[in-house]
C-alpha cells in the first residue's frame, strides 16, 4: 500500500499562478485554515514563461464579460500577494471565473525545493504538526522519475511532509495534449514510477466529459497484473484541472478579437467549472470504491469552489480534501478563513 496523503484541515490551494513565489508559499503556509500547500507546477529545468503570451483574466460567469481592463501574466511581472486585486468590485464574494493561456512555473523544481528549505528554517518552534507540501511537477516520464528522486531525497532534510503531484492535465501546451486524455500516455507515466515510494504520489487529471474517459482511466489504473496494479503506486488524484478550448472576446473590440493573446483559446476555471468538477469527483469516487484495487485512492476535489457551500458539495461527493485556485486569485488567502467561517470549522 502506498503512503497515505494526510493533512488537516482538508482545505488547500492548488497549483496556480498564485502559488508561484516564495512570498506566495510563505503566506499560504502561515494561513491556519490551510492544511497543505501546493506549489505551482514546475519542470526540472523550468518553463519558458513569456509575459506577452502566457496570461490570465478574470470574468463574470453570468455574462461572460471580462472584469477590469487588464489581463495578467503572473509573477514575476505581477504581484506576489496571492491575489489579482479587483478594486472595481465592492465585494470579494462575487464569484468570478478565470481563463488562462498559461503554461507552467518559470521556476525550476530545484528552486521550489530551496524555497521549502528556507521556509523550514524560518519556522518558529511549535508543537503544531508541520503542514504538508504537495510539489506539483510535470515533464516527460523520465523527467518525472528524476523529479521523484529529487523530492524523495529532499524529504529527509525538511520537517514538512512532502508529496508529489504529477500534472498530466494542462490544456495550453502546443502540440502536447494533456497526457491523462490518452491511455497510452497516461500508462507511460505510471509505469515508470517506482513500485515503492517513501512519499505519496498523485496525478492531476483534466476534466472528463464522457463515460469512456473514466473507463480508460480505470483501465490504466487497474492494468493487467492482479497482484501489482499500477494504482498501487499512487496515493491520490487531483480532479480537475482547467477546461481547455475556451475563449473570451475583448469587449473593447468591435470584431472577434480575443481578450487573451495567441488566439485567446485557453483553460477555464472557477464557478462555470464547478458542476463538471463535482461530477468528475463523484464518478471517480464511485468507481474507486467499487474496486478493491482502487479504493485506497484519495481525491482532492478542485473546480469552482469559493465558499463554504461549494466546499461542502465537494466533500459530499467524495473529496478527501478541497482545493482552491481561482478564488485564491480573487480573494487572496482570506478565502480559506472565509470558508472555515462559513462551515463553522466543521470540516
Residue pairs with C-beta under 8 A, 6 or more apart in sequence:
1 232
1 296
2 196
2 197
2 200
2 201
2 232
2 233
2 234
2 235
2 296
3 197
3 198
3 199
3 200
3 235
4 200
4 235
4 298
5 132
5 134
5 163
5 200
5 202
5 235
5 236
5 298
5 320
6 132
6 161
7 35
7 36
7 131
7 132
7 161
7 321
8 35
8 347
9 33
9 34
9 35
9 340
9 347
10 35
10 315
10 319
10 320
10 321
10 322
10 347
11 33
11 34
11 35
11 311
11 321
11 322
11 324
11 336
11 339
11 340
11 347
12 34
12 35
12 36
12 37
12 38
12 134
12 300
12 321
12 322
12 323
12 324
13 19
13 28
13 34
13 37
13 38
13 323
13 324
13 325
13 328
14 38
14 238
14 300
14 302
14 323
14 324
14 325
15 38
15 39
15 40
15 41
15 136
15 165
15 167
15 204
15 325
16 40
16 325
16 326
16 328
16 329
17 40
17 56
17 72
17 74
17 75
17 78
17 100
17 102
17 329
18 24
18 82
18 83
18 325
18 328
18 329
19 25
19 28
19 37
19 38
19 39
19 40
19 328
20 40
20 74
20 75
20 80
20 105
20 106
20 107
21 75
21 76
21 80
21 107
22 115
22 118
22 119
23 80
23 81
23 82
24 75
24 80
24 82
25 37
25 39
25 115
25 116
25 119
26 119
26 122
27 81
27 82
27 333
28 34
28 37
28 82
28 333
29 37
29 119
29 131
31 333
31 336
31 337
32 337
33 336
33 337
33 339
33 340
34 131
34 333
34 336
35 131
35 132
35 321
36 131
36 132
36 133
36 134
36 321
37 131
37 132
37 133
37 134
38 133
38 134
38 135
38 136
38 165
38 323
39 105
39 112
39 115
39 133
39 134
39 135
39 136
40 104
40 105
40 107
40 136
41 104
41 105
41 136
41 137
41 138
41 165
41 167
41 170
41 204
42 104
42 105
42 107
42 108
42 109
42 111
42 112
42 135
42 136
42 137
42 138
43 104
43 105
43 108
43 109
43 137
43 138
43 139
43 143
44 108
44 109
44 110
44 137
44 139
44 143
44 146
44 147
44 150
45 108
46 105
46 106
46 107
46 108
46 111
47 103
47 104
47 105
47 106
48 103
48 106
49 73
49 74
49 102
49 103
49 104
49 105
49 106
51 73
51 77
52 73
52 261
53 101
53 261
53 262
54 73
54 74
54 100
54 101
54 102
54 103
54 172
55 71
55 72
55 73
55 100
55 101
55 102
55 260
55 261
56 71
56 72
56 73
56 74
56 98
56 99
56 100
56 101
56 102
56 260
56 266
56 329
57 66
57 67
57 71
57 72
57 98
57 99
57 100
57 248
57 259
57 260
58 66
58 67
58 68
58 84
58 86
58 96
58 97
58 98
58 326
58 329
58 330
59 65
59 66
59 67
59 96
59 97
59 98
59 99
59 248
60 66
60 67
60 94
60 96
60 97
61 95
61 96
61 97
61 270
61 271
61 272
64 248
65 251
66 248
66 250
66 251
66 259
67 86
67 88
67 89
67 96
68 86
68 88
69 252
71 259
71 260
72 78
72 84
74 102
76 106
78 84
79 85
81 332
82 328
82 329
82 332
82 333
83 328
83 329
83 330
83 331
83 332
84 329
84 330
86 96
86 330
92 330
92 331
92 334
92 335
92 338
93 306
93 307
95 270
95 271
95 304
95 306
95 307
95 327
96 270
96 271
96 326
96 330
97 268
97 269
97 270
97 271
97 272
97 273
97 304
97 326
98 268
98 269
98 270
98 325
98 326
98 329
99 246
99 247
99 248
99 259
99 260
99 266
99 267
99 268
99 269
100 172
100 242
100 260
100 266
100 267
100 269
101 172
101 260
101 261
101 262
101 264
101 265
101 266
101 267
102 172
102 266
102 267
103 170
103 172
103 173
104 138
104 167
104 170
105 112
109 135
109 137
109 147
109 150
109 151
110 150
112 135
113 135
113 150
113 151
113 154
116 133
116 135
116 154
116 158
116 160
116 162
117 154
117 157
117 158
119 160
120 130
120 158
120 159
120 160
123 130
123 159
130 159
130 160
130 161
131 160
132 160
132 161
132 162
132 163
133 160
133 161
133 162
133 163
134 162
134 163
134 164
134 165
134 202
135 147
135 151
135 162
135 163
135 164
135 165
136 165
136 167
136 204
137 144
137 147
137 151
137 164
137 165
137 166
137 167
138 144
138 166
138 167
138 168
138 170
139 146
139 147
141 188
141 189
141 191
141 192
142 192
144 166
144 189
144 192
144 193
145 192
145 193
145 194
147 164
148 164
148 193
148 194
148 197
148 199
148 201
151 162
151 164
151 199
152 197
152 198
152 199
154 162
155 161
155 162
155 198
155 199
161 199
162 199
163 199
163 200
163 201
163 202
163 235
163 236
164 199
164 200
164 201
164 202
165 201
165 202
165 203
165 204
165 236
165 238
166 189
166 201
166 202
166 203
166 204
167 204
167 241
168 178
168 179
168 180
168 185
168 186
168 189
168 203
168 204
168 205
168 206
169 178
169 180
169 204
169 205
169 206
169 240
169 241
169 242
170 178
170 241
170 242
170 267
171 177
171 178
171 206
171 241
171 242
171 243
171 244
171 245
171 266
171 267
172 244
172 266
172 267
178 206
178 241
178 244
179 185
179 186
179 188
179 189
180 186
180 203
180 204
180 205
180 206
180 217
181 206
181 213
183 216
183 217
183 219
183 220
186 203
186 216
186 217
186 220
187 220
187 223
187 230
189 203
190 203
190 220
190 221
190 230
190 233
190 234
191 230
193 201
193 233
193 234
194 233
195 228
195 232
195 233
197 233
200 235
200 236
201 233
201 234
201 235
202 234
202 235
202 236
202 237
202 238
202 300
203 234
203 237
203 238
204 237
204 238
204 239
204 241
205 217
205 237
205 238
205 239
205 240
205 241
205 280
206 240
206 241
206 242
206 243
206 244
207 240
207 241
207 242
207 243
207 273
207 276
207 277
207 280
207 303
208 214
208 217
208 240
208 280
208 283
209 276
214 283
214 284
214 287
217 284
218 287
218 291
218 294
220 230
221 229
221 230
221 231
221 234
221 293
221 294
221 297
222 229
222 230
222 231
222 291
222 293
222 294
223 229
223 230
223 231
229 293
229 294
231 293
231 294
231 296
231 297
232 293
234 297
235 296
235 297
235 298
236 297
236 298
236 299
236 300
236 320
237 284
237 297
237 298
237 299
237 300
238 299
238 300
238 302
238 323
239 277
239 280
239 281
239 284
239 299
239 300
239 301
239 302
239 303
240 273
240 276
240 277
240 280
240 302
240 303
241 267
241 302
242 266
242 267
242 268
242 269
242 273
243 267
243 268
243 269
243 273
243 276
244 265
244 266
244 267
244 268
245 265
246 265
246 266
246 267
246 268
247 258
247 264
247 265
247 266
248 258
248 259
248 260
248 264
249 256
249 257
249 258
249 259
249 264
250 257
250 258
250 259
251 259
258 264
258 265
260 266
269 303
269 304
269 325
269 326
270 304
270 306
270 326
270 327
271 304
271 306
272 304
273 303
273 304
274 303
274 304
274 305
274 310
274 313
275 304
276 303
277 301
277 302
277 303
277 304
277 314
278 301
278 303
278 313
278 314
278 317
280 303
281 299
281 301
281 314
281 317
281 318
281 319
282 317
282 318
284 299
284 318
285 299
285 317
285 318
285 319
286 318
287 294
288 294
288 295
288 297
288 299
289 295
289 318
298 320
298 321
299 318
299 319
299 320
300 319
300 320
300 321
300 322
300 323
301 314
301 315
301 317
301 318
301 319
301 320
301 321
301 322
301 323
302 322
302 323
302 324
302 325
304 310
304 326
305 311
305 313
305 314
305 322
305 323
305 324
305 327
305 339
306 324
306 326
306 327
306 330
306 331
306 335
307 338
307 339
307 342
308 338
308 339
308 340
308 341
308 342
308 343
309 342
310 322
311 322
311 339
311 342
311 343
312 343
314 322
315 322
324 335
324 336
324 339
327 335
328 335
331 338
